[in-house]
């Protein structure tokens, strides 16, 4: 049994997202003084007085007539109402009751679920006195201020009295996957495909998605949190405030994800923005794979097409040679579920621990295949030990003698060999080279003079 849903509804700009953020005690929903800021349904699990429920934020039920997303916003909001155990109708005390509010109440009564009235912006005695005008709506009412938190506790007390026993809590997420990319590469369509229905509003218009949306998806016995993010494009002085807030939300989603999917439109050449995003994701040391979406738009495909496009991506993103690529079509639902399976594998790779004994054997085999190459030092380095110090991302310390230095090319060779040997696909590896004094008796089998001659004679 899923947990009950408490759905916040109302006209635009009455403070629904502000109330949502106050209840979850986190700035999850995008808040801006612009009508129609919230488009998609946003939900998260909370607890009050020992009862767990999902709090759901919805778009305004009165979007502007010229809003291109008007129909989709209302459809999503009304669908959320039909799944509600309790509905919180928000109104604005500074505006007073409108005919639209009465019409909304009339529709809500038909659903047969408890409806509570939250009269927002009751910040002072004068406004609280004006709240009496809403008595004509004939609903249990609560004077609140979503911005400063007053009255919200009383509202939540009434909510938990109305909701049924929650039953089982929502299963804990095993993997958090963030879909990241520039506008219009198909992130929302991909999420809808893995979710199995239209959970996100999809449009040809750039920046349709504004909030970063966490959506729970179950697949193959694993529970995923898939985050659909707003399209990230180059920051300019001309970007509006809502877009800037959306981009900041997207960057925050990357930070809290286990694995990031960089979504690109494979039917177009990679842009400078794709390259910049790849660098930014690489810098935060997250599990990563590339989703080459819109495969359906590639004409005259043959058995070699995927290899050709994979080689193109590899040539464009040489620093991401360790990143797997998956070719998808959200429109045709092709290979979209495989994104989840790949994210799960990469999450396991992030958490993998390698024993000291296995690393010691690996190091000996590595040196036997290819001798360490000298860096800025004057002596050829010896690889003394390799130890794993952390997971997520896997971190290693390589020790070499003092007054020696290991070439960066050999460090890359070691890192790539680690990834291949121990299955760290899709995972950044942090390698720290540290110098230390040789212990007594360590390295005595190699006389310095003889070692230098060996270097010259063999020209490693």
N, C-alpha and C positions, 0 to 999 in steps of 0.2 A: 504494500500500500504506500503510495507516494504521500509526501507531506502536504498539508493544506496550503492553498495559495491565498494570500491576502493582496488584493489588487487595488492600486490607487488609480482613480479615474477623475476626470474633470475637464473643464475648459483649458485652453492654452494659457500659460503664464500665471496660474494660480499658486504655483509652488510645489507641484507634485515631485519633481526631481530633488528639490531641496529637502522635502520630507523624507524621501527615500534615503538620501545620504545621511540624514540625521538618525534614522532608525538603524542603518547598517554601521553607523559611526565611522564612515569612510567616504571620501569623495569619489564615489563610483560613477554616479550619473553626471552627465555633462549639464552644467547649469549656466544659462546665459539669458539676459533680458531680451530675448528674441523669440517671438512666437514661432512654434514649430521646431524648436531646437531638438526635442526628443522625437525620434521617428520610430525606432524599433522598440520592442518590448525588452525591458531589462529586469532581471530577477536575481535574487540571491537568498540563501538560507540564513535565517536569524533565529534567536531564541528570546523569549520573554516569560518570566515567571515559570521557568522549567518546561515551557511548551515550545516546540520548534515549528516554524512555518516558513514558507517562501514569501518574501515581500516583492511585489511586482510593480514596476514603474511603467506607465504607458504614455503614449503621445496624446496631445490634446484632442478632444472630441469635436473641436470646432476649428480645424485648420483653415487658413486663408483660402479663399476660392481660387486664387492664382498659384497656390502651392502645388507643384507638380506631383507631390507625394500624398496629396489629400486623401484619396481613396484608400491607398495602402495603409496609411497611418490609422485611419478610422477602422479599417478591417482588422488590423492587428489588435487594436485596443478592445474592440468588441469580442474578438475571439478570446482574449485573456479574461474578459468578464464571464464568459460561459464556463470557464474552468475554475472560477473563484469559489472559495469557501466563505469568504467575507469580502465585501467591497467597501473601500473608504472613498467617499466622494468628497473632493476638495473644492472649496469655494473661496472667494476673496472678499474679506469683510470691507475692504476699501471701495469695492465696486457695488456690493450689495447683491441681493438675489435678482437674477435675470430670467427672462422667459426660457433661455437655453438651459439654465439649471433645472427648471421645472420639467422641461422636456426630457432631460437626462434622467431625472428621478423617476419619471413615468416609465421609461424603458427599463431601468434597473429593477423596479418592482416586479416586472414580468419574469425575472430570472429566478425568483423564489429563494434568494439567499439574503442573509442579513446585510443591511447597508447602514454604515455609520457616516455621519456628516462631520468633516473636519473644516472648521471655519478658520482659515489661515490669516495671518498678519494681525492677530490680536495682540499687538505689542504694548498697548497702553489702555488706560481706563476708558478713554473716549471711544476707542475702537471696540473694546469689549462690550460697551453699551450698545453700539450699533449692531452687534451680532444677533440681537433679539429679532431683527428683521427676517432672519432665516427660519424662524419658528413655523412659518407658513409651509415649509417643505415637509414638515411633520416627520422628521427623522431624529433619532438619538444624536445629539450634537455635542461637539467638543471645541472649545475655543483654544486654538493653538498658535504658536509662532514657530514655523518650521526653521526660521533663520536663527533663533536663539534657544530653541528646544522647549520652551514653556508649553505645558499642556500635553506634550507628546506621551508622557508616561500614563496619564489618565486614558488617553486614546488607546494605547496598547493594552492596558488592563481590560478595556471593553472588548478589544479584538480577541484576546485569548479566551475571554469568557464565551465568545460566540463560536469560535472554531472548535471542531471535533478533536478528539484525541489524535495526535499526530501520527501514531503508528510508528513505522520504521523511519529513521532519519534517512535522508538522501545518502546513497553510498559515497564514501570518500573517493575523491578523484585519484586515479593511479598515475595519470600523465596529464600535464597541462601543455597544450599545443597552441601557439600563437600563429595566426595567419597574417603575414606582413607583406606589404608591397605597395607600389605606387597606385594611384586611383585607377579604377576600371580594368584591373587585371583578372577579376573574377573571384575575389576572396569570399564575398557573401554568397555567391552561387556555389562555391565549393562547400561552404558550411551547410547550406541548404541540402546539398547532395548527400553529405554524410549523415545529416540529421534525419533525412527522409521526407521532409516537407518544407514549405516555405516559412522558415523561422525568421529570416532576414529579408528586408525590403531590397529588391534588386532593380537597378535602373541603369540606363546608358549614361546618365548624367554623372560626372565625376563628383566624388565626395558625398555619395548618397548615405553611406554609413558614417555616423558622427561619434557615437559612443563606442567604446570597446565593449563588446558583448561576450559574456561568458555563457556558453551553452554546454550542458551536460549531454554527452553522447555515450551510449553503451555499445560495445562491439566486441564480439569474440570473448566474452567473459571479463573484459577490461572496461573500466569507466574512465572516460576522458573528459577534460574540460577543454573545449575548443574556443579560442578567443578570436572573434572576428574584429579586426581593427580598422580604423579609418585609413583611407589611402594616404600615404605619406609622400608629399612632393616637396620640392625645394622651397625652403622658407623664403618668403619675399615680403617686402614692406607693404605689398598690396593685399596680402591675405587677410580675410576678415577674422574677427575675434573668435567666432565659433570654430572656424577651421584651425586656428592656432591651438585652441583648447583640445580639439580632436587629435591633432598630431601629438600633443603632449601625452594624451591618454594612450595613444598607440605605442609611444616609446616606453611608457610605464608598463604596458602589457608585455613587452619584450623582457623587461627586467624580472617579471614574476613568472614567466613561462619556464618550463623545463626544456622544451624543444621549440625552435622557431622554424616555420616553413616560409622561406622567401618565395613568394609567388610572382612569377613573371608571365607576360603574354608572349608565348613562343611564336606566335604568328607575326610578331614585329621584332625588329632588331633591339637589342638591349640599349637602354638609354643611360645617360650619365646618372640619372636618379637611381636606376637599378644598381649601378656600380657603387654609388654612395651608400645605399642601404646595405649592400653586401658588406662593405667595410665596417659600417656601424654595428651590424649584428656580430661580425667576427670579433670586434673589440670587446663585446660583453661576455665572451666565453660561454655561449649557450650551445646546446646541441642544435644542429642545423641540417636541413636538407632543402633542396631547390624543387619547387613545383613548377614545371613548365606547363602552364594551363593553356586552354583554347587549342588543344591538339586537333580538334575537329575542323579548325580553319586552315590546316595545312593541306594544300592541294596535292593530288597525285602521289600519295604516300606509297612506299614499297617496303620491303623487308629490311632495307638499309637506312630508312629515313630516321629512325630513332638514333642510330649510331652517328649519323651525320650531324643531327642537331645537338647531340651530347658533346660531340667534338667541338662544335661551335661554342657552346656554353663554357666548355673547359678552356678554350682559347681566350674567351672574353674575361673569365674569372680565374686566372691561374693560381691565385692565392687560396682558392677554395677547392683544390684538387682532392681534398679529403671528404668533400661533401657529396652525398649521393643525390641523384636526380630522378624524379618521377614525372612521367608525362601523363597529364590528365585532361579530361574534358568534362567540366562541370555540367555542361548542357546535355551531354550523353551519359552522364554518370560513369564514365570510364576511369577506372583505377582510382577513384576518389577515396574509397574505403581503404585502399592500400596506403594512403597517407597516414591513417591511424596506426596501422601495423608497423610502418616504418618509424613513426614517432615512438612507439612502445620499444622497439629494438634499440633505438638511439638512447632512450631513457635508461635502459638496462646497461648500455655501454658506458653511460656517464657514471653509473654507480659501481662499475666493476673495480675490484681490488685484485692486484697481482702480488703474489707472495715474494718475499726477498729471495727465496731459493730459485723460483722461476725466473726472476729478473737477473740473477747471477748467471744462470745457464744461458739466458738470452744474450747477455753482454759478451760472454766468451764466444758464442757462435757468431755474433756480429763482428767482433774484432778479427776472427779467423777469416771471415769473408772479405773484410775491407779494413785495412789498418787506419787508425785515427789520423787525420790530417792536421797539420799545424796551423794555428791562427796567428795572432800577433806576437806570441812568445818566441823564444829562441830555441826551445827544446820541444821535441815531439812529445805530445801528451800521452799518458797512459790512462785508461779508463779504470779507476779503482773500484768504484761501486755505483750501483743504480738502485735507488730506493723510492717507493711510492709514498708520498706524504699526504695526499688528499684525494678525494673523489669529487666529481661534479663541479668543475671539470677534473679529470685525472691529472694529478700533478706529481712530478718526479724531480729528484735531486740527483745529479750526476757528479761524482767527485773525481777530480784530477789533481795531480801533484801541483804544488806551488811553483811559480815561475814558468808555468806552461800555459798554453791557451789552445782551445779547440776551435777549429774553423767552423763558421756558421753553416757551411755546406754540409759538414759532417753532422752537426746538430740536427739539421733537417733530415738527413739520412737516418739518424737514430730515431727521430720522432716518427717518421713514416714507417720505419721497420717495426716500431712498437705498435703502431696502429694496425699494421697488417698481421702481425703475430698474435696479438691479443684481442682482435676484433674491436677496435675503437672507431668503427665507421661512424661518420657524422658527428664526431666528438673533437673539440679542440683539446690539444695536449699541451700542458705547461711544463717546460723543461728548464730547470735552473742548473747552471753549471757552477760548481763551487770548488775552490781550491783548498787543499789541506796538506799539512806536513805528512810525509810518509812515516808510518809507524816503524818501529825497530824491526829490522829483518825484511820489511816489505820492499820488493823490487830489487833485492840484492843479486838476483840472477841476471840482471842486465847491467853490465858495466857501462858508465856514461861514455867513455871513449869509444868502446866497441859499438855502442848504440848509434853514436854520431856517424861512424864509418858505414854502418849498415844503411843509414839514411841516404848517404851520398851514393853508395854503390847501387842501391835499388831504385832511387829516384821516385819514391812513393808520391 
